[in-house]
Amino acid sequence: MHELLLQAQDQRVVEVFGADPALPAADLESRKAAADQLVRLRLAQFEDDARTRLRLTNPGRYWALNGGYMALLKDDPERAAGGNGRGRNPEMEQLRYQFMTLRMRTFWWSFGISIASFVMSLASLSIALRYGGALLRP
């Protein structure tokens, strides 16, 4: 998988099965499994409908430049193993949930204040247009 990732970094689009048709079947199967794993991790995507050409995504380019698949394993082993985050610390998950709740509450408060300010500016504009001349006279 590491070699396929680095090969895709060197070329814009890489053939999953390579240019050599004389490769053994086990090697072809391992290259196909590696390509499927890269797509599953969202490091690459298939370029064609036959799923034989592979192109790196932005995260794939990042990991290819910063050490390849081995660096991904070292930095985020759970993601590389195909996990979806279920093995996280429950206390951290609770803190994340509380933080997200506070962020959403802050968003809605700022949204409401923005709408109220807009309504007040429209009211101010209508008053200025309607009574503007009378207020400027001595």
Salt bridges, closest charged atoms under 4 A:
GLU15 OE2 - ARG53 NE 3.55
ASP36 OD1 - LYS32 NZ 3.69
ASP36 OD1 - ARG51 NH2 3.54
GLU47 OE1 - ARG55 NE 2.74
GLU93 OE2 - ARG88 NH1 3.36
GLU93 OE1 - ARG96 NH1 3.68
